Amino acid sequence: MAMMAQTATRTPARWQDFVLLLKPRVMSLVVFTALTGLVCAGQPVNPILASVAILCIAVGAGASGALNMWYDADIDRQMRRTRGRPVPAGKVQGADALALGVVLSLFSVMLMGMALNWLAAGLLAFTIVFYAVVYTMWLKRWTAQNIVIGGLAGALPPVIGWAAASGTTPLNAWLLCAIIFMWTPPHFWALSLYTSEDYAKAGVPMMPVVKGAASTRLQILVYSLLLIPICLAPAATGLGGPVYLGVASVGGAVFLLLAWRLYLSHAGDAADPRNDDGLYDVRAGASDARNLFAFSILYLSLLFATLLGEHLAGVRPLELLR
C-alpha cells in the first residue's frame, strides 16, 4: 500500500531533469576540447559535418553521464555534492536513465560513423564504454587510482574531434589528450581533499580516503610538476604559437605555485571543511585546495582557448623542434 501511494503521488519527470542527467557542465568542457581538436587538425571540413561531429561528441558525453548517474545512484544519495541529482533525488527513475544513456550512445556512435568516419566513431564508442563501464562500474569503487586511469575518458574528446576532421590521430592530437589526462589528477584530488568525508561515507576509495590528505597533497604536487612540461610541449611540436607559449608558461607558473602552497598546507586534514553544499564555499583550512581546483579549470580552459584562437586566426606555430 505504501508503494502504491508513493507511485500515485510521484511527480512526473520534467525535461529539465533529463537534461541534468546528461551532465551539461561536463558536456560543455567536452565539446570545447573536441572543437579545439577538430580545428587544430587543420583540415577543411564542411561546416554542417563539423557541427554533426560536435553534436555526436556532445550526445556521447551526455550518454556517458546518464549511464553514470544510473549506476552511481546509490553512491550519489550519500554525498552532499550529488544527492540532488535526478536519480537519487527520485526525479527520474533509474531505468529511464539507463534507457536514455543506451539510446543516446548508439545514436551518437552510428551518426558519427555514417556522417564523418568510423575511426572517430570507434574512438567515441571506446570513450563511452570506458567511462560508463571501466571507470564507473569498476575503477571508481575499486582503486584509489580511479581518477588517474579513468581520466582517459575525459581526455579523448580532442582526439575524437581531430579524427572526425582528418580521419587520423597524429602525435599532436594525442598531445592534447595527454594535457587533459595529466591535468585530471591534481584537479580532482584538490576537490577530493575537501569532499573526502562524502567519499568515505559512500565507500568510494578516493586518494585522501585511502592514502590520507598528506599523501594526496604530495601526489598533487608531483602530477603538477609533470603536467606543466606537457602543457608547454605544443609550442615545440608545431601545434601552439607564441601566445600559447606565453599563456602556458605564465599559467603553469601560477599552477605550480598553487600546488606548492597546497602541499605545504593542511588542506584535507580537518573533517568536513565546507560551509555548505557548494564546491567553492569552504573554511580557511581548505582554501588552498579550493584555489587550485578553481584555477585548474581556468588554466585548462585558457590553454585550449588559446590554441583554438591561434588556429582560427592563422597564427604561425613556433615549431621549436623543427
N, C-alpha and C positions, 0 to 999 in steps of 0.2 A: 504493500500500500504506500509506504514511504517513497519507494522508487517511482511508482505511478504518479504520485503527487509532484515529485521533483520534475518528472518528464513533462507533466502538464503545465508547470509554471516556468519551464526553461525558456529563456528569451532566444528567439532565432538569431543566428549569427548575422552580423552586418557585413557589408562588403569591405568596410574598413578593417574588420577583424581578419579577413582573408589576406588583405594587403600586408598587415603586420606579420602574418605567417611567413612572408617572403623576405623578412629582414631588410626593409628598404634602405636603411643606413649602410649596412654591409654591401648591399647591391650597388649603391651609388659609388662606393670605392672600387668595386669590381669593374663596373662599367668604365670608370675613369682610367684605370690602369690598362684595361683592354683596349680602349680607344687610343691610348698612348702607343701601345704596341702596334696597333693597326696603322697609325700614321707614321711611326718610326720605320716601318717596313719599307717605306719609300716607293711603293708600287701604286700605279694608277688603279683605282677601284671605282667602279660605278657607285655613285652616292646611294642609290637605292640598295644595292647589295651590301655596301658598308653599313647602312642602317639595319639591314636584316641581320648582319653578323653581330652587331652590338645588341640588338634585340634578343638574339638567341643566347648570347652570353648572359644578359641580364635575367632572362627567363630561367636559364640553367642555374644561376646563382640563387634565384628565388625558390626554385625547386629544391635545391640543397637545404635552404633554410627551413622550408616546410617539413622536409623529412627529418631534419634535426629536431625541430620542435615536437614532432610526433613522438620520436623515440625518447627524447630527453624530458618528457613531461613530468616524470616522477622526480627528477633532479630539480627541474625548474620550480616546482612547487615549494621546495625547501630553501630557495635562495631569494633574498630580498631583491636582487637585481633583476631576476627573471620571473618572479611569481606572478607578475601581471601580464605575462604573455598569453595569447589567446587560448591555447590548450590547457595549461594549468589553471587559468582563471575560469575555465568552463564556458568560454565564449564560442569555441569551436571544438567539435568532437575530434578525438584522435584519428578515427577512421577517415574523417573528411580531410584532415591534414595530410594523411598518408596518400589518399587518392589524388589530392591536388599535386603533391610532390611527384608522384609517379607519372601522372599525365603531362605535367609541365616538363619533366625530364625527357620523356620520349619526344614530345613536340619540339623542344629546343634542339636536340641532337639531330633528329631527322631533317628539320628545316635547314640547319647549318650544313649538313651533308649535301642536300639536294640543291641549295642555293649557292653555296660557296665551294667547299671541298671537303672530302672525307677525312683529311688529316686534322683539320680544325674540329670537325665533328667528333673524331675519335678522342682528341685531347679534351674536348668539353665533356664527353661521356666519362672519361677517366677521372676528371676533376669532380664530377657529381658523385660518382661511386666512391672515390677516395674520401670525400668529405662526409658523405652520408653513412658509409659502411665502415671504412678503415678508421677514420677519426672518431665519428660519433658513437658507433656501436662497439668499437674495440679500444682504441688508444685512450680515449678520454677517461674511461673507467679503469684502465689497467696500468698505466705508466705515467710517471712524472714528466716524461719526455713527450707527452701528448701534443703539446703546442709546437715543439720543435719539429717532430715528424709530420704532424697534421698540418703544419703551416704550408706544406707544399700545395695543398688545395687552394689556398688564398693567393699563392704566388704564381699560379699558372695562367690567369687571365691575360696578361700581356703577351704570353707565348701564343695563346689561342687567337688573339687579335692579329698578331703577326702572321700566323699560319693562314688565317682567313684572307688576309690581303695578298700574300705571296705564295702560299702553298708550301712554304719552307719554314724551318725553325733554326736560323743560324745562331752563332755564338752570342751576338748582341741581344737576341730575343731571350736567351737563357740568362744573360746578364741581368736583364730586367727582373726575371724570375728570382735570381739569386739575391737581388736587393731586398725584395719583399720577404723572401724566405729567411734571410738573416735578420731582418728588422722585426720579425714576428715575436721571437722570444723576449727581447727586452721590452717590447711594447706590452705584451700580455702579462709578463711576470711583474712588471711595475704595477699593473692593475691588480693582479692577484695578491700583492703584498697588503693591500687594504681591503680586500674582499675574501681573505683566506678563511675567515670564520664561516662564511657561506659555503665555501667549497668543502671544508671539513664536515660541516653538518650534512651535506649532501653525499659525502663519501667520494668526492672527486679528488684524485691524487695529484693536485696541482703542486708545483715545486715548493712553495712555502709550507704546505701541509706536510709534505713528505720529508723534505730536507731542512726545513726551517728558514726563517727570514734572513739570517746572516749568509747562509749558503746561496740563497736566491739573489741577494744583492751582489754577491761576488760574481755569480754567473751572468747577471745582467751587465756588469762591467766588462767581463770577458767577451760576451757577444757584441757589445757596443764597440769594443776595440777591433773586432773582426769585421763589423758592419761598415765602418767608415771607409776603409780602403776599397771595399767593393762598390760603395757609392761613388767614389772618385774614378773608378775604372772606366766608365763610359767616355770620359774625356780622353782616354788613351786608346780606345778601340774604334774611334770614328763614329760613335753614337751621340756624344754630347759635345757642345760647343763651349765658348768662353764663359757665357752666362751660367751655363750649367756647372762648370768647374767652380765658379765663384760661389754659387748657391750651395753646392755640395760641400765645399771647404768650410765656409762660414757656419752653415747649419751643422755640419759634422762636428766642428769645434764646440758649438753650444751643446750638442747631443752628448759629447764626451764629458763636458763639464757637469751636466746634469746627472749623468751616470756616475761620475766620481763622487758628487755630493750625496747621491743616493747610497752609494757604497759606504760612505763614512757615517751615514745617518743610522737611526734606529727604526726606520720605517718597517712596519710589519711585526715588530716585537710586541707591541701592545695589541690586545684583542679589540676588535670592532672599532677601528679609529674613525669610521664615518659618522657624520652628524645626522644623515638621513639616508634615503634610498638612492640618492644621486651619485654619479660617478666622480664628481669633482668637489663636492662639499665635504671635506674631510677635516679632521682635527690636525693640530700643528705637527704631531708626530709622524703623520703620513704625507705631509705636504711635498716632500722630495719625491716620493713615488708618484704622487698625483702630477707633479710638474713634468717628470719625464714621460709619463703616459700621455699627457696632453701635447707636449712638444713633439713626441714621436709621430703623432698623426699629422701635425703641421709639416714636419720635415719630409715625410714621405710624399705628402701632397705637393710640396714645393718642388721636389726632385722631378716628379712626373709632370707637373705643370710646366716646368722649365723645358724639359725635353720636348713636350708637346708643342710649346710655343716656338722653340727654336726650329723645329722641323716644319711647322706651318709657315714660319716667316722665312724659311730658306737660309737660315744661319749656317755657315760652313762649319762642320765639325773640326775639332782640333787634330785628331789622328796623331797623337803624340808617339805612338809606337810604329808609325809607318814612315 
